[in-house]
């Protein structure tokens, strides 16, 4: 399982890639986000052209840029991200195949395209996404929770929503976030990793706690621990997979979302 990291810190990015992080994500997404996520403890990074150029110099081609999905912005940002050295672009808040196809045309082969499935419409389009030349799909639980009105952030991991999507979309895939297997709150990271492995996730996005859990000097050991835990989980017998899934559901049932802002439930950006 590859690990991808959101950061605009070139020193930490360099250390992370040297330790085994697969790619660094520079985050340009901001349009409409403050209004959409009002009252939620989410993260709005407002990255710049300079951030992308700086990270590109630091880590080479292992750089992804998340753009805005907004009329009049996506095309220009696709082209600009490629010009500044992004090898992959992420389109967030996808609601239709047409949006994805338009972004592919804008990129015109200059970079790969990943998308973020974080709306009700996107979670119904797994079969269609499977037919497109996508690098990966990341399911963003924070925005999906807002869009769907789900009471719990992690409900889609146990209510069949993501299982149904995964039945149809078989490409590069991730959900939730990763950090050291011994970390994670309110849900233990090991249970989230177990869910990711059960869903055949091919990559993981570092949780917001990742840099606190793993300062630069701890990155090599931390990433090794993640890889080892993923290997162990991959080798589980079916009975243990089922037991871990039940344990995740039980842990979720025992979690009560704190009043907004929901800081304790924050996972991936």
CORHU-V102965 format. One record per residue. N is the residue number from 1. RES is the residue in one small letter. D_FIRST is the distance of its C-alpha to the first C-alpha in Angstrom with 2 decimals. Layout:
# CORHU-V102965
n->[N/N]
res->[RES/RES]
d_first->[D_FIRST/D_FIRST]
This chain:
# CORHU-V102965
n->[1/2/3/4/5/6/7/8/9/10/11/12/13/14/15/16/17/18/19/20/21/22/23/24/25/26/27/28/29/30/31/32/33/34/35/36/37/38/39/40/41/42/43/44/45/46/47/48/49/50/51/52/53/54/55/56/57/58/59/60/61/62/63/64/65/66/67/68/69/70/71/72/73/74/75/76/77/78/79/80/81/82/83/84/85/86/87/88/89/90/91/92/93/94/95/96/97/98/99/100/101/102/103/104/105/106/107/108/109/110/111/112/113/114/115/116/117/118/119/120/121/122/123/124/125/126/127/128/129/130/131/132/133/134/135/136/137/138/139/140/141/142/143/144/145/146/147/148/149/150/151/152/153/154/155/156/157/158/159/160/161/162/163/164/165/166/167/168/169/170/171/172/173/174/175/176/177/178/179/180/181/182/183/184/185/186/187/188/189/190/191/192/193/194/195/196/197/198/199/200/201/202/203/204/205/206/207/208/209/210/211/212/213/214/215/216/217/218/219/220/221/222/223/224/225/226/227/228/229/230/231/232/233/234/235/236/237/238/239/240/241/242/243/244/245/246/247/248/249/250/251/252/253/254/255/256/257/258/259/260/261/262/263/264/265/266/267/268/269]
res->[x/x/x/x/x/x/x/x/x/x/x/x/x/x/x/x/x/x/x/x/x/x/x/x/x/x/x/x/x/x/x/x/x/x/x/x/x/x/x/x/x/x/x/x/x/x/x/x/x/x/x/x/x/x/x/x/x/x/x/x/x/x/x/x/x/x/x/x/x/x/x/x/x/x/x/x/x/x/x/x/x/x/x/x/x/x/x/x/x/x/x/x/x/x/x/x/x/x/x/x/x/x/x/x/x/x/x/x/x/x/x/x/x/x/x/x/x/x/x/x/x/x/x/x/x/x/x/x/x/x/x/x/x/x/x/x/x/x/x/x/x/x/x/x/x/x/x/x/x/x/x/x/x/x/x/x/x/x/x/x/x/x/x/x/x/x/x/x/x/x/x/x/x/x/x/x/x/x/x/x/x/x/x/x/x/x/x/x/x/x/x/x/x/x/x/x/x/x/x/x/x/x/x/x/x/x/x/x/x/x/x/x/x/x/x/x/x/x/x/x/x/x/x/x/x/x/x/x/x/x/x/x/x/x/x/x/x/x/x/x/x/x/x/x/x/x/x/x/x/x/x/x/x/x/x/x/x/x/x/x/x/x/x/x/x/x/x/x/x]
d_first->[0.00/3.81/6.52/9.74/13.05/16.44/19.21/22.51/23.14/23.10/23.40/20.44/18.39/19.56/18.72/15.18/14.48/16.40/14.32/10.97/10.19/9.36/12.22/14.98/16.39/20.19/21.67/24.94/25.03/28.15/30.61/31.63/28.88/31.30/33.45/30.70/29.13/32.48/32.69/28.94/27.18/24.76/24.19/25.96/25.25/27.67/26.23/28.64/29.05/29.54/26.20/24.43/26.67/26.19/22.39/22.66/25.04/22.83/19.52/20.76/19.06/15.72/17.28/17.04/20.06/20.42/23.99/26.58/27.17/30.94/33.90/35.08/32.03/29.01/30.61/31.80/28.57/26.57/29.09/29.27/25.54/25.56/28.72/27.23/24.29/21.35/19.23/17.83/19.65/18.67/21.44/21.64/23.84/24.02/26.85/27.71/26.79/29.57/27.85/24.79/27.12/29.18/26.26/25.35/29.02/29.09/26.23/28.00/25.27/25.19/21.57/18.78/18.84/16.36/18.00/17.98/19.20/21.12/24.49/26.14/26.85/23.30/22.08/24.83/23.84/20.75/22.83/24.17/20.92/19.68/22.68/21.96/20.24/17.49/14.43/12.71/14.03/13.42/15.64/17.59/19.12/21.82/23.49/23.09/24.88/27.64/27.97/28.08/30.02/27.76/29.07/25.75/22.64/20.30/22.67/20.65/18.06/20.98/23.68/22.24/21.74/18.02/18.38/21.11/19.21/16.31/19.06/20.19/17.29/14.88/13.22/10.21/9.98/9.40/12.02/13.30/11.86/10.36/12.51/13.60/13.48/17.25/17.74/17.98/21.20/22.83/19.98/18.25/14.62/14.15/15.56/13.42/10.19/12.17/12.95/9.54/8.75/12.35/11.97/9.22/7.06/4.98/4.64/6.67/10.12/11.82/14.67/18.18/18.56/15.83/18.44/20.97/18.86/17.68/20.54/20.23/21.43/18.93/15.76/15.22/15.74/13.79/10.50/11.37/12.05/8.78/7.14/10.32/10.39/7.27/9.04/12.23/11.49/10.41/13.79/15.86/19.04/19.88/22.27/19.79/17.48/20.72/21.78/18.70/19.17/22.82/22.15/20.15/23.11/25.54/23.97/24.06/27.65/28.53/27.32/29.98/29.04/31.07/33.49/32.28/30.74/27.90/26.36/25.05/22.92/21.28/17.48/15.96/18.48]
